[in-house]
Amino acid sequence: MDPVIILGTGLAGYNLGKELRKLDQTLPLTFITADDGRNYSKPMLSTGFTKAKTADELAMQDAATMARQLNAEILTQTEVSAINPQEKQVTLNNGQHLSYSKLVLALGAAPIQIPLEGDTDKVLSVNDLEDYSRFREQLPEQARVVILGAGLIGCEFANDLGNGGHHVEVVANCDQVMPTLLPQKAAAAVQQALTEHGTTFHLQTSITAISDNDQALTVQLENGKSLTADLVLSAVGLRPRTALAEAAGLSTNLGITTDNTLQTSHPDIYALGDCAEVEGLNLQYVMPLMSCARALAKTLTGVETTVSYGPMPVMIKTPVCPVVVSPPAAGSQGEWIIDSDGLNIKALFQQGEQLLGYALTGNKVAEKQQLTRQLPALI
């Protein structure tokens, strides 16, 4: 019997493997990953400096250990160059063809690259364990770091790097932090707390050029200012990896499109995690990923199961100002009703009496559970 092949060994791939093994100990299972296959929790990448952890210390198991635990074959440092849905085969970068019974795309998302002029060798992104290792190796003590992007990841790294004793400046072409997640008052609370923690913000501007002067980087901004840095961390967002699926003729939109069983436009190919767009939703967070892993494991072991998304609040790792947010669905009609007390913000998005979303900061995060119960399911 040909194996179930899972492309990717991130949280999505490995958690699917764990869920499969709860249901079937002998199903042939093969993982293929372009990296070294170590098991780690990606959300920990933006808390590593606070915890003083190296990349090796963030890793929980190596690929050989995971292979034993999951009774699976794990091909590391291996890229898939093509998928042939008709032949039910994947082609590896060494030309080898592997047949599958079912194929699961757990390819994740790649950092969005903003084109910059000048010396960009020291512009790094941190999207996996190898990226984190490279970033730590190049970062001197008490470094000057310019972060490009003031979204969730940019703010988490600003807090984490500040905790690690580094000087942080954030550059973003928006008028508030986390503009796609938080209403203005909640965003202002987070920005104030990070500023008091030592982060300097340069909003409504962008980086135009970077020059390396041996001892430091000069970062030129659109507003005419120049900053001095040891490294630039690009954190402007992630784009689902869809190229392999597109080349195979699968339907894609923002992500690889699936129905509520996580089946793609081909009946033997499924997708989950950051690369997947499930019933029109591409949610790059842990909670939806876990729901998908549980449902897909049942489907792959013979019991077709639809995935359901209940309310899925997002905990943002900015401990100087704790934040939890459950954004209203795109296109929702309603208004924000905001109660503020310094850094403690309770923002409710309502349509009449119906709660559709919320954002809580500071001590208001204690109301998370009570408010989450009032929210409608996403799927």
C-alpha positions in Angstrom: 0.0 0.0 0.0 1.3 3.4 -1.0 1.8 5.7 2.0 0.0 8.9 3.0 2.6 11.5 2.2 2.7 14.7 4.2 4.7 17.6 2.7 6.0 19.6 5.7 7.1 19.0 9.3 5.9 22.1 11.0 3.1 22.3 13.5 0.5 21.3 10.8 2.4 18.3 9.5 3.6 16.8 12.7 0.3 17.4 14.6 -1.6 15.7 11.8 0.9 12.8 12.2 0.2 12.6 15.9 -3.5 12.6 15.4 -3.2 9.9 12.7 -1.3 7.7 15.1 -4.0 8.0 17.7 -6.4 6.4 15.2 -4.1 4.0 13.2 -0.7 2.7 14.3 0.2 1.0 11.0 -1.0 3.3 8.2 2.1 3.8 6.0 3.2 7.4 6.6 6.0 9.5 4.9 7.0 13.1 5.6 9.0 15.2 3.2 10.6 18.4 4.4 13.0 20.9 3.0 14.6 21.5 6.4 16.1 19.3 9.1 12.8 18.0 10.4 13.2 19.0 14.0 10.0 19.3 16.0 9.4 22.7 17.6 6.6 25.1 18.4 6.7 28.0 15.9 5.1 30.5 18.3 8.1 30.0 20.6 10.3 31.7 17.9 9.1 35.2 19.1 9.8 34.4 22.8 13.3 32.9 22.4 15.2 36.0 23.6 13.0 36.5 26.6 13.7 32.8 27.6 17.3 33.1 26.5 16.9 30.0 24.3 19.1 29.0 21.4 17.6 27.3 18.3 18.8 23.9 19.6 17.1 24.6 23.0 13.8 25.5 21.3 13.8 22.2 19.4 11.9 19.4 21.2 12.8 16.3 19.1 15.0 15.7 16.1 13.8 14.0 12.9 15.0 10.5 13.9 13.1 10.7 17.2 10.0 11.9 15.4 10.3 9.1 12.9 10.3 6.6 15.7 7.5 8.2 17.6 5.3 8.4 14.6 6.3 5.1 13.0 7.0 7.1 9.9 9.6 7.7 7.2 10.9 11.3 7.3 12.9 12.6 4.4 14.8 15.7 5.5 16.6 18.4 3.4 14.4 17.2 0.5 12.4 19.4 -1.8 9.4 18.3 -3.9 9.7 19.8 -7.4 6.4 18.6 -8.8 3.1 16.8 -8.0 1.4 14.6 -10.5 -2.2 14.2 -9.4 -3.1 11.8 -12.2 -0.3 9.4 -11.4 -0.6 10.1 -7.7 3.1 10.8 -7.5 5.5 13.5 -6.2 8.8 14.2 -7.8 11.8 15.0 -5.6 14.5 17.4 -6.4 16.8 14.5 -7.1 14.5 13.2 -9.8 13.0 10.4 -7.7 9.3 9.7 -8.0 7.3 8.6 -4.9 3.7 7.3 -5.1 1.1 8.1 -2.5 -2.4 6.9 -1.6 -3.3 10.4 -0.2 -1.2 13.6 -0.3 -1.4 16.3 2.4 0.1 19.7 1.7 1.3 21.3 5.0 3.6 23.7 3.3 3.2 26.7 5.6 3.7 30.3 4.5 6.7 32.2 3.4 7.8 35.7 4.6 6.7 38.4 2.2 9.8 40.1 0.7 9.7 43.8 0.4 12.1 45.0 -2.4 14.8 47.2 -0.8 17.7 49.0 -2.4 21.3 48.7 -1.2 23.1 46.2 1.0 20.4 43.8 2.0 22.5 40.8 3.3 21.7 41.7 6.9 17.9 41.9 6.3 16.6 38.7 7.8 13.3 37.0 8.4 12.5 34.6 11.2 9.9 32.0 10.0 11.4 28.7 11.2 14.0 27.3 13.5 16.8 27.6 10.9 16.0 31.3 10.4 16.0 31.8 14.2 19.4 30.2 14.5 20.8 32.4 11.7 19.4 35.5 13.3 20.8 34.7 16.7 24.2 33.9 15.3 24.4 37.3 13.5 23.0 39.4 16.4 25.7 40.9 18.7 25.0 41.6 22.3 22.9 44.7 23.0 22.3 45.0 19.3 20.5 47.7 17.4 17.7 46.1 15.5 15.3 47.8 13.0 12.1 45.8 12.5 10.3 46.3 9.3 6.6 45.8 10.0 4.4 46.7 13.0 1.9 43.8 12.7 1.5 40.9 15.2 5.0 39.4 14.5 6.8 42.7 14.4 5.3 43.7 17.8 6.0 40.3 19.4 9.7 40.5 18.3 9.9 44.1 19.5 8.9 42.9 23.0 11.0 39.8 22.9 14.2 41.6 21.6 13.7 44.3 24.2 13.5 41.7 26.9 16.8 40.3 25.5 18.6 43.7 26.0 18.5 44.9 22.4 17.6 48.3 21.2 14.6 48.1 18.8 13.2 50.5 16.3 10.1 49.6 14.3 9.4 51.0 10.8 6.0 50.5 9.2 3.9 52.3 6.6 0.7 52.3 8.6 -0.7 54.7 11.2 -1.0 52.2 14.1 0.4 48.9 15.2 -1.4 45.7 14.2 -3.8 47.6 11.8 -5.6 44.4 10.6 -6.2 43.1 14.1 -6.9 45.9 16.5 -9.1 48.9 16.7 -7.1 52.2 17.2 -7.4 52.5 21.0 -6.2 49.0 21.6 -3.4 49.5 19.2 -2.4 52.7 20.9 -2.2 50.9 24.3 0.1 48.3 22.8 2.3 50.9 21.2 2.5 52.9 24.4 3.6 49.9 26.4 6.2 48.9 23.9 7.5 52.5 23.7 7.8 52.6 27.5 9.6 49.3 27.2 12.2 50.9 25.0 10.9 50.4 21.4 11.0 53.5 19.1 8.3 53.6 16.4 8.5 55.2 13.0 5.1 54.8 11.5 3.6 56.1 8.2 7.0 55.7 6.5 9.1 53.0 5.0 12.7 51.9 4.3 14.0 53.2 1.0 17.6 52.0 1.2 20.2 50.2 3.4 23.9 50.7 3.3 26.6 48.6 5.1 29.4 50.7 6.5 31.4 47.8 7.9 30.7 48.7 11.5 26.9 49.2 11.1 24.0 49.5 8.8 22.5 52.9 7.8 18.8 52.5 7.2 17.3 55.3 5.2 13.6 56.1 5.6 11.2 57.7 3.2 10.5 60.6 5.6 14.2 61.6 5.4 15.4 60.1 8.7 18.2 57.6 8.9 18.6 54.9 11.5 21.7 53.0 12.6 21.4 49.2 13.0 23.3 46.0 13.3 20.5 43.9 11.7 17.2 44.5 10.0 14.4 42.1 10.8 11.7 41.9 8.1 8.3 41.1 9.7 5.8 42.4 7.1 3.7 39.2 7.0 3.5 35.8 5.5 2.1 34.5 2.2 0.8 31.0 1.9 3.0 28.7 -0.2 0.8 27.8 -3.2 3.3 27.5 -6.1 3.6 23.7 -6.0 -0.2 23.3 -5.9 -0.7 25.8 -8.7 1.8 24.0 -10.9 -0.1 20.8 -10.3 -3.3 22.4 -11.5 -4.9 22.6 -8.0 -7.3 25.5 -7.2 -5.7 28.3 -5.3 -6.8 31.8 -4.1 -5.0 33.4 -1.2 -4.1 29.9 -0.1 -4.7 26.4 -1.5 -8.4 26.2 -1.5 -10.2 23.3 0.2 -13.7 22.4 1.2 -14.7 21.7 4.8 -13.1 18.2 4.7 -9.8 19.9 3.8 -9.9 18.3 0.3 -8.4 20.3 -2.5 -9.8 20.4 -6.0 -8.3 17.0 -6.4 -10.0 14.2 -4.5 -6.7 12.6 -3.2 -5.0 15.7 -2.1 -5.6 17.7 1.1 -4.2 20.8 2.6 -4.0 22.3 6.1 -2.2 24.9 8.1 -0.9 28.2 6.9 -0.9 27.2 3.2 -4.6 26.3 3.2 -7.7 28.4 2.6 -10.5 26.5 4.2 -14.0 27.5 3.0 -12.6 30.9 2.2 -10.6 31.3 5.4 -6.8 31.4 5.6 -6.2 31.6 9.4 -2.4 31.5 10.2 -2.8 30.6 13.9 -2.4 27.5 16.0 -6.1 26.9 17.1 -7.5 26.4 13.5 -4.5 24.2 12.7 -5.2 21.9 15.5 -8.9 21.6 14.6 -7.9 20.7 11.1 -5.4 18.1 12.2 -8.0 16.3 14.3 -10.6 16.3 11.5 -8.3 15.3 8.7 -6.8 12.4 10.7 -10.3 11.0 10.9 -10.9 11.5 7.2 -7.6 9.9 6.2 -8.4 6.8 8.4 -11.8 6.2 6.7 -14.3 8.4 8.5 -14.9 11.5 6.5 -15.1 14.4 8.9 -15.8 18.1 8.3 -13.7 20.7 10.2 -15.5 23.2 12.3 -14.1 26.5 13.5 -15.6 27.8 16.7 -14.5 31.2 17.9 -10.7 31.3 17.8 -9.2 34.2 19.9 -5.6 35.0 19.3 -3.2 35.5 22.2 -0.6 38.0 21.2 2.8 37.6 22.9 3.4 41.2 24.0 3.7 40.7 27.8 4.4 44.4 28.4 0.7 44.8 27.4 -1.1 41.5 27.2 -3.5 41.2 24.2 -6.1 38.8 23.1 -8.2 39.5 20.0 -11.0 37.7 18.1 -11.4 39.9 15.0 -14.8 40.1 13.4 -15.1 38.2 10.1 -14.1 40.2 7.0 -17.0 42.3 5.8 -18.9 42.2 9.1 -21.3 45.1 9.6 -21.2 46.6 13.0 -19.3 49.1 15.2 -16.6 49.1 17.9 -17.8 49.9 21.4 -14.7 50.7 23.5 -14.1 51.0 27.2 -10.6 52.3 28.1 -8.7 52.7 31.3 -5.0 53.5 30.5 -3.5 50.4 28.9 -6.6 48.4 29.8 -8.9 48.3 26.8 -12.1 46.4 26.2 -13.2 46.8 22.6 -16.4 45.0 21.5 -17.4 44.8 17.8 -21.2 44.5 17.8 -24.1 44.3 15.4 -27.0 45.4 17.5 -26.9 43.1 20.5 -24.8 40.4 18.7 -21.1 40.3 19.6 -19.1 39.6 16.5 -15.5 40.2 17.7 -13.4 41.7 20.5 -10.0 43.1 21.4 -8.8 43.1 25.0 -5.6 44.6 26.4 -4.0 44.8 29.8 -6.1 43.4 32.7 -9.1 43.2 30.4 -7.8 40.0 28.9 -9.3 38.3 32.0 -12.7 38.6 30.2 -11.6 36.5 27.3 -13.4 33.3 28.2 -16.7 35.0 29.0 -16.7 37.0 25.7 -15.6 34.0 23.6 -18.7 32.1 24.6 -20.8 34.9 23.1 -19.2 34.7 19.6 -20.6 32.9 16.6 -18.7 30.0 15.0 -16.5 30.8 12.0 -17.4 27.6 10.2 
